[in-house]
Amino acid sequence: MFIAPVEKMNRRIRLRQGYGVQVGESASASATANRWANRCAFTLLEIMLAVTILGMMSLAIFRFVQSNMIALQLSSGTAAEDAQYDGLRDLLTVQWQSLSPLHANMFGEPFKLGDRERDTIKWSCGAGPALMTRYAAGDFDVTLRLQPESENGDRLDLGFLRKAQKGSDVGDSKESWVPLIKNVTSLEISYFDPGANNWLPRWPGGRLPLLIKITVGRTDSAVPWEAVIPLKRIPY
């Protein structure tokens, strides 16, 4: 096939131009890839900054969790202590509301040792909350008071001192101590006399007071625990 010289020259020019375009596109793609590779890499300074930020975030999270755990432990401990005093209030309410005005023989005496109030209240009852049993035979004298935890210790416990009355069916009339709340600082008892319309520090007996106010000094709180207990059931 015969090709004119001019046509041959045009074909060579087109082939050269196409090769140049391919070479240019390949070089452009290689440069673009190199630029992306440089952009995706991290310097040592950037890595150190990232590690420092992660460390600070971890420390902040640890302190946050630690403070919450401490607050939770303190709140649970306080709730457990408050539950003891709530139980004492319920126990005394049930016991004193079940007393007979004719046979209770309730007496209250104020007592203070140093700067500590150590009042006592005494009454007579049969089996029930104060004796911690429903099966005790005969009547007992029960005293709510403070007593040292040990002979040479300074810690005081709040509890019941129980002793069987003479003529009861209990053979052994020795006193027994039942601690209710450990490590308290003071016990103050007041009696509301409706005739005098006032709180009295002493109760002479003969009848039951209308209200009894118990104030217990706590070692775990600067504010003492206080409860006013009615000796007559309140109708709802």
Legacy VTK file of the C-alpha trace (Angstrom):
# vtk DataFile Version 3.0
C-alpha trace
ASCII
DATASET POLYDATA
POINTS 236 float
0.000 0.000 0.000
1.415 3.343 -1.047
1.463 6.110 1.532
2.351 9.576 0.585
5.318 11.150 2.336
3.134 13.870 3.829
0.778 11.352 5.361
3.693 9.411 6.860
5.000 12.539 8.460
1.591 13.345 9.955
1.325 9.843 11.407
4.735 10.167 13.071
3.746 13.486 14.564
0.525 12.015 15.991
2.397 9.038 17.499
4.921 11.334 19.162
2.183 13.546 20.544
0.349 10.548 22.013
3.513 9.255 23.656
4.119 12.660 25.178
0.632 12.774 26.589
1.086 9.340 28.179
4.421 10.304 29.658
2.963 13.549 31.026
-0.016 11.785 32.586
2.235 9.178 34.219
4.494 11.860 35.677
1.506 13.834 36.966
0.011 10.744 38.639
3.353 9.911 40.282
3.668 13.444 41.652
0.116 13.329 43.002
0.805 10.014 44.750
3.949 11.417 46.317
2.056 14.430 47.618
-0.664 12.219 49.199
2.004 10.031 50.784
3.647 13.060 52.332
0.318 14.324 53.631
-0.657 10.971 55.280
2.566 10.648 57.282
2.898 11.932 60.906
5.870 13.673 62.347
7.420 12.743 65.699
6.108 15.955 67.258
2.541 15.160 66.203
2.818 11.655 67.673
4.164 13.024 70.977
1.342 15.567 71.181
-1.256 12.865 70.548
0.228 10.603 73.248
0.274 13.515 75.722
-3.358 14.365 75.045
-4.408 10.720 75.471
-2.510 10.538 78.767
-4.197 13.669 80.099
-7.618 12.341 79.093
-6.919 8.999 80.802
-5.810 10.767 83.988
-8.940 12.944 84.001
-11.187 9.887 83.544
-9.368 8.013 86.326
-9.762 10.903 88.772
-13.428 11.266 87.869
-14.128 7.572 88.465
-12.069 7.578 91.679
-13.920 10.575 93.129
-17.273 8.974 92.286
-16.256 5.712 93.954
-15.144 7.554 97.118
-18.394 9.531 97.198
-20.356 6.292 96.760
-18.496 4.609 99.620
-19.059 7.572 101.923
-22.748 7.778 101.071
-23.251 4.043 101.601
-21.445 4.245 104.969
-23.591 7.185 106.043
-26.735 5.363 104.946
-25.736 2.324 107.004
-25.155 4.506 110.090
-28.482 6.271 109.619
-30.218 2.909 109.281
-29.004 1.969 112.786
-30.590 5.051 114.317
-33.792 4.564 112.347
-33.941 1.034 113.709
-33.424 2.329 117.254
-36.314 4.781 116.843
-38.622 2.050 115.543
-37.583 -0.327 118.338
-38.244 2.198 121.087
-41.533 3.257 119.518
-42.864 -0.305 119.431
-41.619 -1.035 122.959
-42.888 2.094 124.681
-46.251 2.109 122.939
-46.860 -1.443 124.159
-46.283 -0.570 127.840
-49.102 -0.661 130.343
-49.463 2.651 132.242
-50.187 0.732 135.456
-47.248 -1.667 135.319
-44.585 0.164 133.310
-43.017 1.931 136.340
-41.044 4.225 134.043
-38.380 6.383 135.672
-35.931 8.759 134.063
-32.821 10.212 135.673
-30.424 12.793 134.221
-26.749 12.063 134.642
-23.675 13.883 133.398
-20.073 12.711 133.550
-17.630 15.455 132.627
-19.061 17.147 129.553
-21.051 14.102 128.427
-24.758 13.600 128.966
-25.386 10.049 130.141
-29.063 9.997 131.050
-30.882 6.774 131.815
-34.493 5.627 131.469
-35.873 2.508 133.157
-39.145 0.627 132.773
-40.696 -2.781 133.458
-41.960 -5.096 130.744
-42.356 -8.681 129.716
-41.217 -10.458 126.583
-40.996 -8.117 123.646
-38.682 -5.800 121.693
-36.679 -4.626 124.728
-35.790 -8.212 125.674
-35.086 -9.138 122.054
-37.243 -12.228 122.454
-40.905 -13.197 122.620
-40.324 -16.211 124.841
-38.932 -14.699 128.049
-40.836 -15.779 131.169
-41.791 -13.243 133.798
-41.152 -9.511 133.962
-37.876 -7.679 133.548
-36.462 -4.280 134.432
-34.951 -2.717 131.319
-32.691 0.346 131.309
-31.674 2.323 128.242
-28.242 3.718 128.998
-24.635 4.185 127.914
-21.980 1.722 128.958
-18.229 1.574 128.247
-17.294 -0.867 125.536
-14.468 -2.194 127.700
-13.307 -1.654 131.276
-10.424 0.640 130.368
-11.791 2.043 127.131
-13.251 5.457 126.395
-15.737 4.304 123.767
-19.379 4.227 124.878
-22.096 1.935 123.553
-25.826 2.548 123.697
-27.931 -0.416 124.672
-30.341 -2.201 127.017
-29.413 -3.417 130.497
-31.858 -6.191 131.417
-32.509 -7.864 134.752
-35.245 -10.268 135.775
-37.500 -9.060 138.561
-37.747 -10.918 141.839
-40.414 -13.579 141.872
-40.211 -14.185 138.134
-39.852 -17.627 136.653
-36.276 -16.888 135.557
-33.815 -18.703 137.765
-30.775 -16.535 137.078
-31.464 -12.885 137.865
-28.078 -11.534 136.731
-27.971 -8.472 134.532
-27.400 -8.869 130.821
-26.223 -6.180 128.421
-27.486 -5.841 124.843
-25.579 -3.232 122.780
-27.654 -1.444 120.159
-25.366 1.249 118.723
-21.618 1.285 119.244
-19.316 4.242 119.734
-21.603 7.129 120.684
-20.630 10.211 122.679
-23.696 11.138 124.747
-27.308 10.315 125.569
-29.810 12.977 126.607
-33.437 12.127 127.388
-36.277 14.619 127.917
-39.902 13.991 128.859
-42.873 16.087 127.781
-45.367 16.668 130.555
-48.733 17.848 129.183
-49.696 19.220 132.602
-46.656 21.494 132.763
-46.628 21.897 128.965
-42.872 21.657 129.040
-39.953 19.273 128.525
-38.578 17.845 131.767
-35.082 16.389 132.281
-36.367 13.862 134.854
-39.417 11.608 135.015
-40.582 10.627 138.525
-42.737 7.668 137.518
-46.335 6.898 138.430
-47.563 7.494 134.885
-46.220 7.569 131.369
-45.119 10.793 129.678
-46.824 11.897 126.513
-43.594 12.218 124.520
-39.962 11.209 125.013
-37.146 12.973 123.179
-33.927 11.034 122.627
-30.741 12.884 121.635
-27.662 10.793 120.848
-24.238 12.302 120.171
-22.575 10.704 117.158
-18.875 10.261 116.513
-19.383 10.237 112.752
-21.304 13.528 112.631
-21.133 16.920 114.308
-24.939 17.015 114.448
-26.489 14.712 117.103
-29.280 12.328 116.216
-32.639 13.269 117.702
-36.023 11.567 117.751
-39.313 12.394 119.477
-41.254 9.229 120.300
-44.959 9.324 121.199
-46.030 6.845 123.867
-49.599 6.794 122.618
-50.491 5.466 119.228
-51.389 8.171 116.777
-54.524 7.314 114.761
-54.229 7.709 111.012
LINES 1 237
236 0 1 2 3 4 5 6 7 8 9 10 11 12 13 14 15 16 17 18 19 20 21 22 23 24 25 26 27 28 29 30 31 32 33 34 35 36 37 38 39 40 41 42 43 44 45 46 47 48 49 50 51 52 53 54 55 56 57 58 59 60 61 62 63 64 65 66 67 68 69 70 71 72 73 74 75 76 77 78 79 80 81 82 83 84 85 86 87 88 89 90 91 92 93 94 95 96 97 98 99 100 101 102 103 104 105 106 107 108 109 110 111 112 113 114 115 116 117 118 119 120 121 122 123 124 125 126 127 128 129 130 131 132 133 134 135 136 137 138 139 140 141 142 143 144 145 146 147 148 149 150 151 152 153 154 155 156 157 158 159 160 161 162 163 164 165 166 167 168 169 170 171 172 173 174 175 176 177 178 179 180 181 182 183 184 185 186 187 188 189 190 191 192 193 194 195 196 197 198 199 200 201 202 203 204 205 206 207 208 209 210 211 212 213 214 215 216 217 218 219 220 221 222 223 224 225 226 227 228 229 230 231 232 233 234 235
